[in-house]
Amino acid sequence: MEFLYLLGGMIALLLGTDTATKGLSGLVQQAGASALTAGLVLVGVGYALPGLALVAGALAWQGLPVAAAAAHGAMLGTLGLGAAGLLISTGLVLRVRPWRMLDGDKAQAELAQFAASREGWGRNAFRLLLGAALLVAGARGVLAGAPFFVLIPGVDAPGTLVVSAVVGIGAAVAIVATFNARFGDAAAAFAAILGGGALLVLVATVTAFLVAGPAPGLSLLAHPLPQGVVLVGLLAVAAVPARPLGRGLGLSIFAATLVLVAAVVRFGA
C-alpha cells in the first residue's frame, strides 16, 4: 500500500510541477514581464516547487523534524536524481553555461522558450492553483509512502522519509525536465534544476540547524549543507561549453547521490 501512495504522490508531483510552473510563467508574463524575464523567474524557483510543497506539508502535518528530513531528501532528489535523470535520459550536449543564460541570442531564445505559456489571467491562475493542489496531493503521497523503505537495513523513520523524498521528488523533476529538454530548452531545464536545487539547499540547511544544530565529526557527511555543496559543485564545474554534458556525467551524479543517501542512512537523517 505504501508503494502505491509513493507512486501516486510522484505522479501528482510530476503533473503539479509542470502545471504550476507554466501557470506561474503565464501570470508573470500577463503582468507585463517578457518571456526572458519569466524564464529567469522559473530558473530562480526552478524545480524547487515539489520539494517546497513536501517541506510545507511535512511542517504543517507532522512538525519541524519531519520537515527537516523532507527538505534534505527533496534537495538530494532535485540536485541528484533530477539532474542525473535529465542527463541520462536525453544524452544532452549543453554548449551554454547554465549560470550565464543571457550570453548570446541562442541562450536567450532557449530561456524564453522554457517560459512559453498560454495567455489569459484566468487560465494561468487556474493552472497555478491546480498545480498547487496537485503538489499538495503529491506531498501527502510521498509522506504516506515513506514506510515502504523501512525494510532497508539500518534505515530509521527519518531515513525512510529522506529516501522516499529522494525517489519521489527526483523522479518527478527528472521526468518534467526531460520533457522540457526535448522541446529544445535543455540548458534552461538544467539551469532550473540548479536554481531550484540551490534554493532547496538553503531550506534544508536552515531546517537542519533549527532541529539539531551543526552535526559533529563524520555525521557531517549526512548534513544537507555539505551534501548540497558537493552536488552543486559537481554540476557547476562540469557545465562548461568546452565539455558537453551527457550520460557519463549523469551516471556520475547518480552514483554520487547514492553515496550521499547512504551517508544519511549510516549517520542519521
Secondary structure, 3 states (H helix, E strand, C coil): CHHHHHHHHHHHHHHHHHHHHHHHHHHHHHCCCCHHHHHHHHHHHHHHHHHHHHHHHHHHHHCHHHHHHHHHHHHHHHHHHHHHHHHHHHCCCCCCCHHHCCCCHHHHHHHHHHCCCCCCHHHHHHHHHHHHHHHHHHHHHHHHHHHHHHHCCCCCHHHHHHHHHHHHHHHHHHHHHHHHHCCCCHHHHHHHHHHHHHHHHHHHHHHHHHHHCCCCHHHHHHCHHHHHHHHHHHHHHHCECCECCCHHHHHHHHHHHHHHHHHHHHHCC
